[in-house]
């Protein structure tokens, strides 16, 4: 809505302030939405919404895999020590 009507205003911010009051949100919230829409349309540099969602999922997966690796590393060390103890006991 802002992108279509900004030519009727002196600036994009003026369009945002005008429209925000009409739709019942703050100008700052609408400014954030406009920025996100511009990134999604390739009009502004930055990650698109889909890229952000994908990145967040990948970061979560990396965190979970690191935790799993740490658990496996500790289990491996525990069982290796247990095997050494078993071999050297009379």
C-alpha positions in Angstrom: 0.0 0.0 0.0 2.8 2.4 0.9 4.8 1.6 -2.2 1.8 2.3 -4.4 0.9 5.6 -2.7 4.3 7.1 -1.9 4.3 9.1 -5.1 1.3 11.1 -3.6 3.4 12.2 -0.6 6.6 14.2 -0.3 8.6 11.2 1.0 8.2 7.5 1.8 8.1 8.4 5.5 5.2 10.9 4.9 3.3 8.1 3.1 4.0 5.7 6.0 2.8 8.2 8.6 -0.4 8.9 6.6 -1.2 5.2 6.0 -0.3 4.0 9.5 -3.0 6.0 11.2 -5.6 4.7 8.7 -4.8 1.0 9.3 -4.3 1.3 13.0 -0.6 0.6 13.6 2.4 2.7 14.5 4.4 4.3 11.8 7.5 2.5 12.9 5.7 -0.9 12.6 4.6 0.0 9.1 8.1 1.2 8.2 9.5 -2.2 9.3 6.8 -4.0 7.1 7.7 -1.7 4.1 11.4 -2.5 4.5 10.7 -6.2 4.6 8.4 -6.0 1.6 11.1 -4.1 -0.3 13.8 -6.7 0.6 11.4 -9.5 -0.5 10.8 -7.8 -3.8 14.5 -7.2 -4.4 14.2 -3.4 -4.1 16.5 -3.2 -1.1 19.6 -5.2 -0.2 19.4 -7.7 2.6 17.9 -11.1 3.3 14.4 -11.9 2.2 11.9 -13.3 4.6 12.3 -16.8 3.1 16.1 -16.5 3.4 15.8 -15.5 7.1 13.5 -18.4 7.8 15.9 -20.8 6.1 18.9 -19.3 7.9 17.2 -19.6 11.3 16.3 -23.3 10.6 19.9 -24.0 9.5 21.3 -22.3 12.6 19.0 -24.4 14.8 20.1 -27.6 12.9 23.8 -26.7 13.4 23.2 -26.1 17.1 21.4 -29.5 17.5 24.2 -31.3 15.5 26.9 -29.7 17.7 25.1 -30.8 20.8 24.7 -34.4 19.4 28.4 -34.4 18.5 29.4 -33.3 22.0 27.2 -36.1 23.5 28.8 -38.7 21.2 32.3 -37.4 21.9 31.7 -37.7 25.7 30.1 -41.2 25.3 33.0 -42.3 23.1 35.6 -41.1 25.7 33.6 -42.8 28.5 33.4 -46.2 26.7 37.1 -46.0 25.6 38.1 -45.4 29.2 35.9 -48.3 30.3 37.5 -50.6 27.8 41.0 -49.6 28.9 40.1 -50.2 32.5 38.7 -53.6 31.7 41.8 -54.7 29.8 44.2 -53.8 32.6 42.3 -55.2 35.5 43.5 -58.7 36.7 
